[in-house]
Amino acid sequence: MAPGLPTAMDRPHFIGIGGAGMSGIAKILAQRGARVAGSDAKDSATAQALRGLGVTVHLGHAAAHLADDASCVVVSSAIREDNPELRRAAELGIPVVHRSDALAALMDGLRPIAVAGTHGKTTTTSMLAVALTELGRGPSYAIGGDLDAPGSNALHGAGEIFVAEADESDRSFHRYAPEVAIILNVELDHHANYASMEEIHESFETFVGRIVPGGTLVISADHEGARELTRRLDGSVRTVTYGESADADVRVLSVVPQGLKSEVTVELDGAPLTFTVSVPGKHYAHNAVAALAAGVALGVPAAELAPALAAYTGVKRRLQLKGEAAGVQVIDSYAHHPTEMTADLDAMRSAAGDSRILVVFQPHLFSRTRELGKEMGHALALADASLVLDIYPAREDPIPGVTSELIIEAARAAGADVTAVHDAAEVPAAVAGMAKPGDLVLTMGAGDVTDLGPRILDRLSN
């Protein structure tokens, strides 16, 4: 058994093993020598990648999939109590472990960097993982999205650093004990779990309290929610702020667009430092500065880390170019919160020049649409035209009166050109009828809207 493998997880069974967070933990355990098994609702490239590591992946959920000698069952907050494998675990007396506890156990004995915030976690975690790998530091990492191939969301590295995405949505980030924590921004989201900004701030305060003695908090100096959090802290944790604000410890002096890249200049320890970020937009440039500050806090020289950050060229679903057909580029965006939508559309606008931006948007969650539908509509006004699909429910049941029409009405009130599309199968033809050579098409949302990119390209080609 590889060093660092918790004995209780030497034969784990994952329910929902194909998910972004779950598959990463399963991959690391398999690479550490565990006998890993699990199930998922459908086959996927991620499941196939796990099989390549010797992981047993069952399709569908059934009690028979759970081996009697499993050491534990790993679940996420999305797994319901009536799941047959979870019920079978109870019958057999097999311990049930939340995925965040499993991830926390994997970080034991290493130097963890935990990346938190309402937006930008996956990008920032990926930037650090790629840059540290580029420098030969051999980091372990667990990311909420694939870098360049299915199953590339996690790795057991030979080095001492572990970079992990820390999810606030279900308070699971309270389980981690990082040496360095990043908080990119603090906003109200995940309305099924948080009723107010006060609850959000309390949750992030708890997360900060988990930083190990002598550790460091890296936090935005620009975002008001983050500044408020900083004001609420008692000063017991070393804090490094970053951003454009005059009082930032790592101050962003400029972000200069260069096509699909940006040249970023920061003031660090009283001296300017310029480096390239290989993705467009100020939002992503600030993510890179947060990554830089965190690496420096862990002892990585800034002069080495800054140029290494340019090795990051994107992560799947984060402004990922899916292809080009008939002179039209199709780009995939995971943005599903108004702030993220605005950031990605601003980034594309800065890179697009005179090109039109067309959006295919799929709202994610009924609760989020109920609370933020108006703001989503206002964000879509930044596009030249948008198609809006029905709400992707994910783990939620419908809420009476909550539909995509809430977004469409707000968008039209803001002067946007928006069309409702209730059948996703109609989208490729609709886009082909709208798009002209030189246009950029964004498929946007956290649901299965990503599947439409290849179909749009096929239709444009024909």
Protein Blocks (a to p, Z undefined) as FASTA:
>chain_A
ZZhiafklmmccdehklpmklmmmmmmmmmnopacddddfbdcfklmmmmmnopacdedj
dfklpcfklfbdcddfklcfklmklmmmmmnopacddfklmmmmmmgoiacdddedjehk
lmmmmmmmmmmmmnonopacddfbdfkbghilbccdfbfbdcddddfklopmmmpccfbd
cdfbdcdehkllpgbfklmmmmmmmmmmmpcghiacdddfkbmklmmmmmmpgolaccdd
edjbfklfbdcfbdcdehjaccddddeehiacddddfbecjklmmmmmmmmmmmmmnopa
fklmmmmmmmpgbdehiapafbdeehiacdddfbfbfklmmmmmmmmmmmnomaccdddd
ddehjklmmmmmmmmmmmmmmpmbdcdddddfklaccdehiafklmmmmmmmnopacddd
fblklmmmmmmmmpcghiacddedjblmlmmmmmmmmmmmZZ
